[in-house]
Amino acid sequence: GAVVSQHPSWVICKSGTSVKIECRSLDFQATTMFWYRQFPKQSLMLMATSNEGSKATYEQGVEKDKFLINHASLTLSTLTVTSAHPEDSSFYICSASSDSFDGYTFGSGTRLTVV
Amino acid sequence: DAKTTQPPSMDCAEGRAANLPCNHSTISGNEYVYWYRQIHSQGPQYIIHGLKNNETNEMASLIITEDRKSSTLILPHATLRDTAVYYCIVSLLWGKSTFGDGTTLTVKP
């Protein structure tokens, strides 16, 4: 079945530094990838939609200069949290879709803690 | 995306069927009903989806009303490992998904 690998599964970084999260589709080509953020005891909040080879589309209220998304290939999308602050601490999850199946496959998530 | 309404929580006895309802009264004709579940601190897992016909797979059954304004996810024989938050989402095929608050299902021994 379709598998999405997300790395790292957790990361602790210092305030002011940048963190990159990778999302890879292992056995399919992901034409579209989505990035979500989830705070404790809350639902997933869509941050942005990325299509291979084009600029990401950000949801209202999400700073595109702070959350840099790159989808340079059909199997890899990255989310970089720039100049991270403690309020950016959250669970970040990616998902991918493909023309070959109708649902979405989610990564296992990355827990970011900014200290 | 159409909004969905789900009860915040439900309990189910182990081995019994779990029926999780979802209202999506503003669904449009080309929007699908998707169900996902999320076990604590993991990424969501796809369960099933449908357009207007009832669907069944190895995990669950999806019953969609004729007017498509509501649906029910059925886990036929719930186990303790089915304890999770279940999300009902309405979206276009390959379209973006907006997650609501979901239903926390607790399966009890």
Interface residues (C-beta under 8 A of the other chain):
Chain A: V4 Q6 T31 T32 F34 Y36 S43 L44 M45 L46 T49 F91 I93 S95 S97 D99 D102 G103 Y104 T105 F106 G107 S108 G109 R111
Chain B: Y32 Y34 Y36 Q38 S41 Q42 G43 P44 Q45 Y46 H49 Y87 L93 W94 K96 S97 T98 F99 G100 D101 G102
